[in-house]
Every structure is written in C-alpha cells, then in structure tokens.
Amino acid sequence: MKKIFSILTLAILVTAVPASAQPGEDFFNLGVKAGMNFTNMSQPEDAFQSGFLKTYTGFSAGLVFNFNLPLGFEINPELQYVQSGYLLDSSLESVNSRYTSGSVRVPINLQWGFRFLGVVKPYVVVSPYVGAVLFGKNTTRVGDSKVETMLNEDISHFQYGVGVGAGLYVWRFQLAFKWNWDLNPILSNRVRQTAIGGSELIPKHKSKFNGGELSLAFFF
C-alpha cells in the first residue's frame, strides 16, 4: 500500500506542475545540454571488416534554444562543443592507435511530437548540422611508448552532416538519442600513412565520422 500511495502522490505532483514551466508550451525556452558520443570512422568498403563497429566514446556540451511551433513542431538550434574519435586497429597486439578531434557544431533540430499527461512529450527529430573542426590528433602506442601527431594542416576544418533520432520531454528535461553522419571527409588532403605491421594508423583520406549521440538537456 505504501508503494501504491507513493506512486499516486508522485503522479498528482507531476500533473500539478504548471504548463508554463515546460518546453513546448512557451514560444521560447533556453536550455543546457550535455551528452556522450559513440563515434566510428569508416568508408563503405570497410563494412564487415575487423573493427568496423569499434567505437570511440567522447562527449558533447553546450546550449540549446527551443522555439515552439504549431501542430507539435519545434525548432531546436544548438551550440555545442563535440569531441569525436576513432580507434584504429593494428595487426600487432602491442600496437594501437587513436584519432581524436574537437569541433564547435551548430545542429538545427527539426522536431515533431505530441504531448500527453501534460508533462510528457515523445518526439522524432531530423538534424542537419554544420561545424568548425578545431583540431585533429593521432596518438599511436607501441608497447610503452607513445607518439602524438597533430593533423591540423590536413583536416577538413569545415564540417557538415545530418542526424536522425528520437527523444522524450519529461517536465523540463529532454532525453534524446540521435545517429549522426558527417557528409564530408575528415582529411582535406592525402597524408603520409604511418604503417606498423601492415596496418595504417592514420585515418584514410575519404573516411568520415558517424555514430550515436546520447544527450540530456534541461530547460529553464
């Protein structure tokens, strides 16, 4: 009985929250957002090869601006710092390599959903984005030694792509998952490949980032 009473009490408190405190009701809301990125770097011909689904875990953080439109539509522009990366395989167990980059990204989230119980709103989203890549770094470990190579002169500093996903508003919180595809290659020019044991340890020229983004936002 105590559990049932607690659940009923929580439900009453939630439904009593003023609608004006929730994103999607006012025309504009400002929020903060943070999350984790699970990125890969690949070309179509890499599919089904060893390590194709191996991902790098990075993070993202920034601001989100919510504009509420009629019929359940919303536009959510964001200003994010995004860390992406890729773990590159080698044929030698004592050798591994990691490529990381940091960028400032501006996604424009086009969302549609429906609200029920006054506080819950599931939605779907399409998210074209552009960005500026600040740096690219390749780190190769051979045994106990480490070699870091900055690729700032070789990377594509302009970034663009598209994401699709879904999310859920609960009160002032927004939980979302998107899958993002970069549409331009990471490297702007062919760079000298570092090969150890027959494995290329710097990204291929036409490789592009793709991967999942799990995020949580809070609106004021």
Secondary structure as the mmCIF struct_conf table of DSSP 4:
data_model
#
loop_
_struct_conf.conf_type_id
_struct_conf.id
_struct_conf.beg_label_comp_id
_struct_conf.beg_label_asym_id
_struct_conf.beg_label_seq_id
_struct_conf.end_label_comp_id
_struct_conf.end_label_asym_id
_struct_conf.end_label_seq_id
HELX_RH_AL_P HELX_RH_AL_P1 LYS A 2 THR A 15
TURN_TY1_P TURN_TY1_P1 ALA A 16 ALA A 16
BEND BEND1 VAL A 17 VAL A 17
HELX_RH_3T_P HELX_RH_3T_P1 ALA A 19 ALA A 21
BEND BEND2 GLN A 22 GLN A 22
TURN_TY1_P TURN_TY1_P2 PRO A 23 GLU A 25
BEND BEND3 ASP A 26 PHE A 27
STRN STRN1 PHE A 28 SER A 42
HELX_RH_3T_P HELX_RH_3T_P2 PRO A 44 ASP A 46
TURN_TY1_P TURN_TY1_P3 ALA A 47 PHE A 48
BEND BEND4 GLN A 49 GLN A 49
TURN_TY1_P TURN_TY1_P4 SER A 50 LEU A 53
STRN STRN2 TYR A 56 ASN A 68
HELX_RH_3T_P HELX_RH_3T_P3 PRO A 70 GLY A 72
STRN STRN3 PHE A 73 LEU A 88
HELX_LH_PP_P HELX_LH_PP_P1 ASP A 89 ASP A 89
BEND BEND5 SER A 91 LEU A 92
TURN_TY1_P TURN_TY1_P5 GLU A 93 SER A 94
STRN STRN4 VAL A 95 GLY A 113
STRN STRN5 PHE A 116 PHE A 116
TURN_TY1_P TURN_TY1_P6 LEU A 117 VAL A 119
STRN STRN6 VAL A 120 VAL A 142
TURN_TY1_P TURN_TY1_P7 GLY A 143 ASP A 144
STRN STRN7 SER A 145 MET A 150
TURN_TY1_P TURN_TY1_P8 ASN A 152 ASP A 154
STRN STRN8 ILE A 155 ILE A 155
BEND BEND6 HIS A 157 HIS A 157
STRN STRN9 PHE A 158 VAL A 170
TURN_TY1_P TURN_TY1_P9 TRP A 171 ARG A 172
STRN STRN10 PHE A 173 ASP A 182
BEND BEND7 ASN A 184 ASN A 184
BEND BEND8 ILE A 186 ILE A 186
STRN STRN11 LEU A 187 LEU A 187
BEND BEND9 SER A 188 ASN A 189
STRN STRN12 ALA A 195 ILE A 196
TURN_TY1_P TURN_TY1_P10 GLY A 197 GLY A 198
STRN STRN13 SER A 199 GLU A 200
BEND BEND10 ILE A 202 ILE A 202
TURN_TY1_P TURN_TY1_P11 HIS A 205 LYS A 206
STRN STRN14 LYS A 208 PHE A 219
#
